[in-house]
């Protein structure tokens, strides 16, 4: 099978790691002829480009493929995609992320190749200005008419799209975003050593949050709950994994509350370090206001840690109240405080919730399982007669809309 993947940028993030696992598995495990098309990894989140470059598969970087809307650069990117797809001639195009999703599907239609699109998280979401929300919905409806099939990382993503009249129910398949589960099953390093490196003592109860320090990630709600949590449990230490534009303001707020000694900021860490940090935690907290299905939720559960999360995106598909963790109303502070304190009080409860999560979700989130199911979707798409005959590839000549 010959596949071309298109993603906006290879920063350190769930959608990007998902895509790389898929490309690597298709190349190494299934022997597919697979190519990866991406833009420059611009942003403070870190880069996965070095890993991709060592993957052994062709990678193409389009300089004009950026996250921000720029009509002229987007038009240049579209034409570059057409040229690349005509050169590669894949059986199927698999797009990821918003910008690459729209431009990639448009280019695939132009050259007559069926396109599959993964919904890692809806481009339209809570917290957006209504005009921006409507614009993204319109763009996704337009792109949906050029999509042979959607893959959603959670049932919640399918529901979000259908609620906005994007696609049809039979056109979606849920495939969980897989990862390497082994480091979460077995600590890469002794948790006590990792804790000590970050100044965390054996008697500390570590509440961890893994997220970029950006808006909509909900750090402010954890900070609002912190004074009451610390008053009830002075041994609590909050481990914030990630970096971003809000770090200085968060540090100032923490200092103003007199809680500096209770917070540890790791800054940006490589993905390979995430398993050892989760194993160093006692409780994982996720207070984002918007997500697809945050990978930290199944990762924490597979590591045997209970999870406290807001009920956003696909969280309820893995965080089951009374079984694997606490599912709370978005932006709630009192409920967050109560949940963390209950877990801090009860080591047996922490153990039971974490173990149940590990038992239920380990196999479901293996990246090998994800890739196998994605290839099954490809097979169905390629075996289904298309409504319209494929266009013959068009030469890139002066005056042709597809020319460079």
C-alpha positions in Angstrom: 0.0 0.0 0.0 1.3 3.4 -0.9 0.3 6.2 1.5 1.1 9.9 1.8 0.5 11.6 5.2 0.1 15.4 5.4 0.4 17.3 8.7 0.9 21.0 9.3 3.9 20.8 11.6 5.9 18.2 13.6 6.0 19.9 17.0 5.9 17.9 20.2 2.2 17.1 20.6 -0.3 14.3 20.6 -1.4 14.6 17.0 2.1 14.7 15.8 3.3 11.7 17.9 0.2 9.8 16.7 1.1 10.6 13.1 4.7 9.6 13.5 3.8 6.3 15.1 1.4 5.5 12.2 4.0 6.3 9.6 6.8 4.4 11.4 4.5 1.3 11.9 3.4 1.4 8.3 7.0 1.5 7.1 8.6 -0.9 9.5 5.9 -3.3 10.5 3.7 -3.5 7.4 6.2 -2.7 4.6 4.0 0.1 3.2 5.5 2.7 0.8 4.8 5.7 3.0 5.8 9.3 2.7 5.4 12.2 5.2 4.6 15.8 4.1 4.9 18.6 6.6 5.7 22.2 7.2 8.5 23.7 9.3 8.2 22.9 13.1 7.7 26.5 14.2 6.7 27.2 17.8 8.0 26.9 21.3 6.6 23.3 21.8 9.7 21.5 20.6 10.2 19.5 17.4 9.9 15.9 16.2 11.7 16.5 13.0 14.9 14.7 14.0 12.9 11.6 14.9 11.1 11.7 11.5 14.4 12.2 9.6 15.7 9.0 11.1 12.6 7.0 10.3 13.8 5.6 7.0 10.9 6.9 4.9 10.7 9.9 2.5 9.9 13.2 4.2 9.0 16.4 2.3 9.0 19.8 4.0 6.8 22.6 2.4 8.1 25.9 3.7 4.7 27.6 3.1 2.8 25.1 5.2 2.2 27.0 8.4 -0.4 27.1 11.1 -1.6 30.7 10.6 -3.9 31.7 7.7 -1.9 33.4 4.9 -3.8 33.3 1.6 -0.8 33.7 -0.7 1.4 31.1 1.2 -1.6 28.8 1.5 -2.1 29.0 -2.3 1.6 28.2 -2.8 1.3 25.3 -0.4 -1.7 23.9 -2.2 0.1 23.9 -5.5 3.2 22.3 -3.9 1.0 19.6 -2.5 -0.5 18.9 -5.9 3.0 18.7 -7.4 4.2 16.3 -4.6 1.1 14.1 -4.9 1.5 13.8 -8.6 5.1 12.8 -8.0 4.5 10.3 -5.3 1.2 8.9 -6.7 0.0 7.3 -3.5 -3.0 5.0 -3.3 -4.4 7.1 -0.5 -3.7 10.5 1.2 -4.1 10.7 5.0 -4.3 14.2 6.4 -3.9 15.5 9.9 -4.5 18.8 11.7 -6.6 21.8 10.5 -4.5 23.6 7.9 -3.0 20.4 6.3 -6.3 18.8 6.6 -8.1 21.3 4.4 -5.2 21.9 1.9 -4.3 18.2 1.8 -7.8 17.0 1.0 -8.2 19.7 -1.7 -5.0 18.7 -3.3 -5.9 15.0 -3.1 -9.2 15.7 -4.9 -7.4 17.7 -7.5 -5.2 14.7 -8.5 -7.9 12.1 -8.1 -6.7 10.3 -4.9 -9.0 9.4 -2.1 -8.3 11.1 1.2 -8.7 10.0 4.8 -8.7 12.6 7.6 -8.0 12.1 11.3 -9.8 14.3 13.7 -7.3 14.6 16.5 -9.3 17.6 17.9 -11.9 19.7 16.2 -10.6 23.0 14.7 -13.8 24.6 16.0 -14.1 24.5 19.8 -15.0 26.0 23.1 -13.6 29.4 23.8 -13.3 30.6 20.2 -14.9 33.8 18.9 -18.2 32.9 17.2 -17.0 34.2 13.8 -13.9 32.1 14.0 -15.9 29.1 15.1 -18.3 29.5 12.1 -15.4 29.9 9.7 -13.8 26.7 10.8 -17.1 24.9 10.6 -17.6 26.1 7.1 -14.0 25.0 6.1 -14.6 21.6 7.6 -17.9 21.2 5.8 -16.2 22.1 2.5 -13.3 19.7 3.2 -15.7 16.9 4.2 -17.1 16.8 0.7 -13.5 15.8 -0.3 -13.0 13.2 2.4 -13.5 9.5 1.7 -13.5 8.6 5.4 -12.9 10.2 8.8 -10.9 8.7 11.6 -11.7 10.1 15.1 -9.5 9.7 18.1 -12.6 9.6 20.2 -16.4 9.1 19.8 -16.7 12.7 21.1 -15.0 14.0 18.0 -17.4 12.3 15.7 -20.3 13.7 17.7 -18.9 17.2 17.5 -18.6 17.0 13.7 -22.0 15.5 13.2 -23.5 18.1 15.4 -22.2 20.7 13.0 -23.5 18.8 10.0 -20.0 17.8 8.9 -19.9 14.4 7.3 -22.3 11.4 7.8 -22.4 8.9 10.6 -21.3 6.0 8.4 -18.3 8.0 7.3 -16.5 8.0 10.7 -14.5 5.3 12.4 -13.1 5.8 15.9 -9.4 4.7 16.3 -7.8 5.5 19.7 -4.6 7.5 19.5 -1.9 4.9 20.2 1.5 5.2 21.7 4.3 3.0 23.1 2.7 1.6 26.2 5.7 -0.3 27.6 7.4 2.7 29.3 4.1 3.4 31.1 3.7 -0.2 32.2 7.3 -0.4 33.6 9.1 2.7 34.9 12.1 3.5 32.8 13.9 4.6 35.9 13.1 4.2 39.6 10.4 6.8 40.5 12.2 7.7 43.7 15.2 8.8 41.7 13.1 10.9 39.4 11.3 12.5 42.3 14.6 13.3 44.0 16.0 15.0 40.8 13.0 17.4 41.0 13.3 18.1 44.7 10.4 15.8 45.6 10.9 13.9 48.9 9.5 10.5 49.7 6.8 11.9 52.0 5.5 14.3 49.3 2.2 13.5 47.5 2.8 14.5 43.9 -0.1 15.9 41.9 1.0 16.2 38.3 -0.4 18.1 35.3 1.1 17.6 31.8 0.2 20.4 29.4 1.6 23.3 27.5 1.4 26.5 29.6 -1.1 28.0 27.2 -4.6 29.4 27.3 -7.4 26.8 27.5 -5.1 24.3 29.2 -6.8 25.2 32.5 -3.8 25.7 34.8 -5.6 28.6 36.5 -8.2 26.2 37.9 -5.6 24.1 39.6 -4.0 27.2 41.0 -7.4 28.3 42.4 -7.8 24.9 44.1 -4.2 24.7 45.4 -4.6 26.8 48.6 -7.4 24.6 49.9 -5.6 21.4 48.8 -2.4 22.5 50.5 -4.3 23.6 53.7 -5.7 20.1 54.0 -2.6 18.3 52.8 0.6 20.2 53.3 2.6 17.3 51.9 1.1 17.9 48.4 3.5 19.1 45.6 2.2 20.1 42.2 4.4 19.0 39.3 3.7 21.0 36.2 5.2 19.4 33.1 5.5 21.6 30.0 6.3 25.2 29.0 4.7 28.1 27.3 3.8 31.7 27.2 1.9 31.6 30.6 4.8 30.4 32.7 5.9 33.8 34.2 2.3 34.8 35.0 1.6 31.5 36.7 4.8 31.7 38.7 3.8 35.2 39.9 0.4 34.1 40.9 1.8 31.1 42.8 4.3 33.4 44.6 1.5 35.8 45.5 -0.4 32.9 47.2 2.7 31.9 49.1 2.8 28.5 47.4 6.1 28.6 45.5 7.6 25.7 47.5 4.5 23.6 46.6 5.0 23.9 42.8 7.7 22.4 40.5 7.9 23.5 36.9 9.8 21.1 34.6 9.8 23.3 31.5 9.8 21.6 28.1 10.8 18.0 28.3 11.2 15.4 25.4 8.4 12.9 24.9 10.7 10.1 26.1 10.8 11.7 29.5 7.0 11.7 30.0 6.7 8.1 31.3 9.2 8.5 34.1 7.5 11.8 35.2 4.1 10.1 35.3 5.5 7.3 37.3 6.9 9.9 39.7 3.3 11.2 40.3 0.7 9.9 42.7 -2.3 11.6 41.0 -2.7 13.0 37.5 -4.8 16.1 37.0 -6.0 17.4 33.6 -8.0 20.6 33.7 -8.0 21.6 30.0 -11.1 23.4 28.7 -10.9 21.8 25.3 -9.3 18.6 24.0 -9.8 15.7 21.5 -8.8 12.9 23.8 -5.8 14.0 25.8 -3.1 11.3 25.6 -2.0 12.0 29.2 -5.3 10.4 30.4 -4.7 6.9 29.1 -1.0 7.2 29.6 -1.5 8.0 33.3 -4.0 5.1 33.7 -1.7 2.6 32.0 1.0 3.8 34.4 -1.4 2.9 37.2 -2.2 6.4 38.3 -5.7 7.7 39.1 -6.9 10.7 37.0 -8.9 13.8 37.8 -10.1 15.5 34.7 -12.7 17.9 33.4 -15.4 16.4 31.2 -14.2 17.7 27.9 -13.7 15.9 24.5 -13.2 12.2 24.8 -12.2 12.2 28.5 -15.4 10.3 29.6 -14.3 7.5 27.3 -11.4 6.6 29.5 -12.1 8.3 32.9 -15.0 6.5 34.4 -16.2 7.8 37.7 -15.7 5.3 40.5 -13.7 3.0 38.3 -10.7 4.9 36.8 -10.9 8.4 38.2 -13.0 11.6 38.7 -14.9 13.2 35.8 -15.7 16.8 36.8 -17.7 19.7 35.2 -15.4 22.0 33.2 -13.9 24.9 35.1 -15.1 23.6 38.5 -12.8 24.4 41.4 -14.6 23.0 44.4 -15.1 19.7 42.8 -11.4 19.6 41.8 -10.4 20.4 45.4 -12.6 17.6 46.7 -11.4 15.0 44.2 -7.7 15.6 44.9 -8.2 15.7 48.6 -10.2 12.4 48.6 -7.4 10.7 46.6 -4.8 12.2 48.9 -6.6 10.7 51.9 -6.9 7.2 50.4 -3.9 5.3 49.0 -6.0 2.2 48.5 -8.4 4.2 46.3 -5.6 5.6 44.2 -4.2 2.1 43.7 -7.6 0.6 42.7 -8.5 3.3 40.2 -5.1 3.2 38.6 -5.0 -0.6 38.3 -8.5 -0.7 36.8 -7.4 1.9 34.2 -4.3 -0.2 33.4 -6.3 -3.4 33.0 -8.9 -1.7 30.7 -6.9 0.4 28.4 -3.4 -1.0 27.8 -4.2 -3.0 24.7 -6.6 -0.4 23.3 -3.9 2.3 23.2 -1.0 0.3 21.8 0.2 2.1 18.7 0.4 -1.2 16.9 -3.4 -1.6 17.5 -4.0 1.9 16.1 -2.0 1.4 13.0 -3.6 -2.0 12.2 -7.1 -0.4 12.5 -6.1 2.6 10.4 -4.9 0.3 7.6 -8.3 -1.5 7.8 -10.0 1.8 7.1 -7.7 2.3 4.2 -8.6 -1.1 2.8 -12.3 -0.3 3.1 -11.8 3.1 1.3 -9.9 1.5 -1.5 -12.4 -1.3 -1.9 -15.4 1.1 -2.1 -16.4 2.3 -5.5 -16.1 6.0 -5.7 -19.0 8.3 -6.6 -16.9 10.2 -9.1 -14.1 8.9 -11.3 -10.7 10.0 -10.4 -9.3 12.9 -12.3 -6.3 12.2 -14.4 -3.2 13.9 -12.9 -2.8 17.4 -14.5 0.5 18.7 -15.8 1.9 21.7 -14.0 2.0 24.1 -16.9 1.9 27.9 -16.9 -1.7 29.0 -16.7 -2.8 25.8 -15.1 -4.3 26.4 -11.6 -2.0 23.7 -10.2 1.2 25.1 -11.6 4.0 26.3 -9.3 
